Amino acid sequence: MPDRYIDIMLRWLWLSLFVLVLDQATKQLAEASLLVFERVPLLPFLNLTLAYNEGAAFSFLSDQGGWQRWFFVALAAGVTLLLINWLRRLRPDERQLAIALSLIIGGALGNVSDRLLFGHVIDFIDLHYADWHWPAFNLADSAIFIGVFLILLDAFFPGRGESGESEER
């Protein structure tokens, strides 16, 4: 692998590591400070609520016999490897895409760490409006969401270079 690819990859994987460390630190803080399903209001639309998710988004497959843990670990590992390969192939000027991929990698590794260590993902952020609550989530989920949003932004508005001018891809 040429040095420039390694350089591009290393230039952005620090962000993945930062997301992973911050995610794990906040999850441990939530576990140390909250009881399961206890609600601590922060803002009129935001609570801290400790919850455990054995499934995927919106507790998908959470009621299965445990096989889903290893399925989601394998899926996240495979996706992470694909994203690292994509990241190493980026041009140096594709910063937004590099940030997006790094956020997703960090978020995926944060949730995989939970599955490997605890058998479930630790969630603690509860967004709500009146009596309607979005399913609890964590910083890893937020990083994945922001990363996907940035990829979609790049897909719909491609070729934005340093100068802000559209470039041919």
C-alpha positions as CSV (number, residue, x, y, z in Angstrom):
1,M,0.0,0.0,0.0
2,P,1.6,3.4,-1.0
3,D,2.5,5.7,1.7
4,R,0.0,8.4,0.6
5,Y,-2.9,6.0,1.2
6,I,-1.6,5.2,4.7
7,D,-1.1,8.9,5.4
8,I,-4.7,9.7,4.3
9,M,-6.1,6.9,6.4
10,L,-4.1,7.8,9.5
11,R,-5.0,11.4,9.1
12,W,-8.6,10.6,9.8
13,L,-8.6,7.5,11.9
14,W,-7.8,9.6,15.0
15,L,-11.4,10.9,14.7
16,S,-12.7,7.3,14.8
17,L,-10.6,6.7,17.9
18,F,-11.9,9.9,19.5
19,V,-15.5,8.9,18.9
20,L,-14.8,5.4,20.3
21,V,-13.2,6.8,23.5
22,L,-15.8,9.5,24.0
23,D,-18.6,7.0,23.4
24,Q,-17.3,4.4,25.9
25,A,-16.6,7.1,28.5
26,T,-20.1,8.5,28.3
27,K,-21.6,5.0,28.4
28,Q,-19.7,4.2,31.6
29,L,-20.6,7.5,33.1
30,A,-24.3,6.8,32.4
31,E,-24.1,3.3,33.9
32,A,-22.4,4.7,37.0
33,S,-24.9,7.5,37.4
34,L,-28.3,6.1,36.3
35,L,-30.6,3.3,37.2
36,V,-32.1,1.4,34.3
37,F,-35.0,3.4,32.8
38,E,-34.5,6.2,35.3
39,R,-35.3,9.5,33.6
40,V,-33.2,12.5,34.4
41,P,-34.5,15.6,32.7
42,L,-31.9,17.9,31.1
43,L,-34.0,20.0,28.8
44,P,-37.8,20.1,28.0
45,F,-37.1,17.6,25.1
46,L,-34.1,15.7,26.4
47,N,-33.6,13.2,29.3
48,L,-30.9,10.9,30.3
49,T,-32.2,7.4,30.5
50,L,-30.1,4.2,30.9
51,A,-31.3,1.4,28.6
52,Y,-29.8,-1.8,27.2
53,N,-30.4,-2.8,23.6
54,E,-29.6,-6.4,22.5
55,G,-30.8,-5.7,19.0
56,A,-30.0,-3.0,16.4
57,A,-31.7,0.3,15.6
58,F,-35.2,0.6,17.2
59,S,-34.4,-2.7,19.1
60,F,-34.6,-4.7,15.8
61,L,-34.1,-8.4,16.7
62,S,-33.7,-7.7,20.4
63,D,-36.1,-10.5,21.4
64,Q,-34.0,-13.2,19.7
65,G,-32.1,-15.9,21.6
66,G,-28.7,-14.2,21.5
67,W,-27.5,-15.1,18.0
68,Q,-28.1,-11.5,17.0
69,R,-25.2,-10.3,19.2
70,W,-22.7,-12.2,17.0
71,F,-24.6,-11.3,13.8
72,F,-24.3,-7.6,14.6
73,V,-20.7,-7.9,15.6
74,A,-19.8,-9.6,12.3
75,L,-21.9,-7.1,10.3
76,A,-20.3,-4.1,12.0
77,A,-16.8,-5.6,11.6
78,G,-17.4,-6.2,7.9
79,V,-18.8,-2.7,7.3
80,T,-15.9,-1.2,9.2
81,L,-13.4,-3.0,7.0
82,L,-15.2,-1.8,3.9
83,L,-15.3,1.8,5.2
84,I,-11.6,1.7,6.1
85,N,-10.8,0.5,2.6
86,W,-13.0,3.3,1.2
87,L,-11.2,5.8,3.5
88,R,-7.8,4.7,2.3
89,R,-8.9,5.3,-1.3
90,L,-10.0,8.9,-0.8
91,R,-8.2,11.8,-2.4
92,P,-6.7,14.3,0.1
93,D,-9.3,16.9,-0.9
94,E,-12.3,14.6,0.0
95,R,-12.3,15.9,3.6
96,Q,-16.1,15.7,4.2
97,L,-16.3,12.1,3.1
98,A,-13.2,11.2,5.2
99,I,-14.9,12.8,8.3
100,A,-18.1,11.0,7.5
101,L,-16.4,7.6,7.2
102,S,-14.3,8.2,10.3
103,L,-17.4,9.1,12.3
104,I,-19.2,5.9,11.2
105,I,-16.2,3.7,11.9
106,G,-15.8,5.2,15.4
107,G,-19.6,4.8,16.1
108,A,-19.6,1.2,14.8
109,L,-16.6,0.3,16.9
110,G,-18.2,1.9,20.0
111,N,-21.3,-0.3,19.6
112,V,-19.3,-3.4,18.7
113,S,-17.3,-2.9,21.9
114,D,-20.5,-2.9,23.9
115,R,-21.7,-6.1,22.3
116,L,-18.4,-7.9,22.8
117,L,-18.0,-6.7,26.4
118,F,-21.6,-6.7,27.7
119,G,-23.7,-8.6,25.1
120,H,-25.8,-5.4,24.5
121,V,-25.4,-1.8,23.6
122,I,-25.7,0.8,26.3
123,D,-28.0,3.7,25.4
124,F,-28.7,6.8,27.5
125,I,-30.0,9.7,25.4
126,D,-33.8,10.1,25.4
127,L,-35.2,12.7,23.0
128,H,-38.9,13.3,23.3
129,Y,-41.8,15.6,22.6
130,A,-44.6,15.5,25.1
131,D,-45.3,11.8,25.6
132,W,-43.6,10.7,22.4
133,H,-40.1,9.3,22.9
134,W,-37.5,8.5,20.2
135,P,-35.8,5.2,21.1
136,A,-32.9,5.8,23.4
137,F,-29.5,6.1,21.7
138,N,-25.9,6.9,22.5
139,L,-22.9,8.9,21.1
140,A,-21.9,6.1,18.8
141,D,-25.3,6.2,17.2
142,S,-25.1,9.9,16.9
143,A,-21.7,9.7,15.2
144,I,-23.1,7.1,12.7
145,F,-26.1,9.3,12.0
146,I,-24.0,12.4,11.3
147,G,-21.6,10.3,9.2
148,V,-24.4,9.0,7.0
149,F,-25.9,12.5,6.7
150,L,-22.5,13.8,5.5
151,I,-22.3,10.9,3.0
152,L,-25.7,11.8,1.7
153,L,-24.8,15.4,1.5
154,D,-21.7,14.5,-0.5
155,A,-23.8,12.3,-2.8
156,F,-26.4,15.0,-3.5
157,F,-23.8,17.8,-3.7
158,P,-20.7,16.1,-5.1
159,G,-17.3,17.5,-5.9
160,R,-17.2,20.3,-3.4
161,G,-13.5,21.1,-3.2
162,E,-11.5,23.3,-0.9
163,S,-12.5,26.5,-2.7
164,G,-16.1,25.5,-2.6
165,E,-16.3,25.2,-6.4
166,S,-17.8,22.1,-8.0
167,E,-15.3,19.7,-9.4
168,E,-15.7,16.9,-11.9
169,R,-15.5,13.4,-10.3
